[in-house]
Amino acid sequence: MTGHIRYSAACCQTDLPNPLGRLEMRANTDRMLSMVDSAMAGAAPFLPVRLVVFPEFAHAAPVYATLAELVEKLAVPVPNEHTDRLCAKAKEHGIFIQSGTMIEADPRWPGVVFNTTCLIGPRGILYRYRKVNPWIPYEVHASPHDVPGYDEPLFPVADTEIGRIGCAICYDWVFPEALRQLAINGAEVLVRVSAYMDPWGATEPMDWWTLVNRCRALENVAYVVAANQGAQLRRYPPYSWPGGSMVVDFDGRVLAQASPGPGERIVVAPVDVTALRHERATRRGHHMLAHLRTEAYPLYRAHVYPPAGACGPLSYEENNARIDAAKKTLAW
């Protein structure tokens, strides 16, 4: 890549009805495509938008308590009609779109579903990311980590004309290891597709949303572009989401943030990949990627959460049993 890579990223925070079936997903995709157009129009007199990010559950949420219901009512393959429409919109504007999540069924992995987001560019789907850390015990979609024989990258990174982009979903972000792996895989822009609810979201006294986004940015010397769900309680009971979508630079500075609270928002901020690359190449202090003493952490030489093939079919009860087994491996 040549020339200075600087552009705007837009977080499109949604407040959409919760689809209970596949057909209802179409209306959500309609609104998302309209929001892309609005983001492009709003930024037209300024630094052009090249990356648009949607939150977790923008297409569909894992609202059913059982795997069988998710398969029957919501699961879709990837690609599908929604990714096809996003591909057309990305081509129309010459941009990159991180889709909202959808419940994915893949014939390669029968008997499971994934919570999946896709990075889409002008030439189509660049990767699909499947949530590695579901919000257990409630979420009964699978982690690819837990699927016997799973052989696809857990943390894919796309090398694009606007930088190297990697994504993780919501609860993944409270595991520093997930974002560190994306950074080690080359990611310069870390995308957060999230549905981070009250009381842990973007409001005091906890405000985990802002705290975690800033930490993941500074500890990985990377930009964070984070879109959070803005659904009101009536959309996705029993939770409400406080939004607060934001863009953070590689030193942990918040460049722009939607005002906390439910509702649709579009927040836009500059991403300077050339400056990031200069910092990574020249700085010696606070370069945590280069300072990482990997051998110092024996934790990762043994299993904590049960590995692939060690457990039974997913359910709320099975998730609780796995958590209890993992607790027994801890020293405290």
Summary of the structure (lengths in Angstrom):
residues: 332
radius of gyration: 19.0
end to end distance: 49.2
largest distance: 57.5
contacts: 1117
relative contact order: 0.15
helix: 31%
strand: 23%
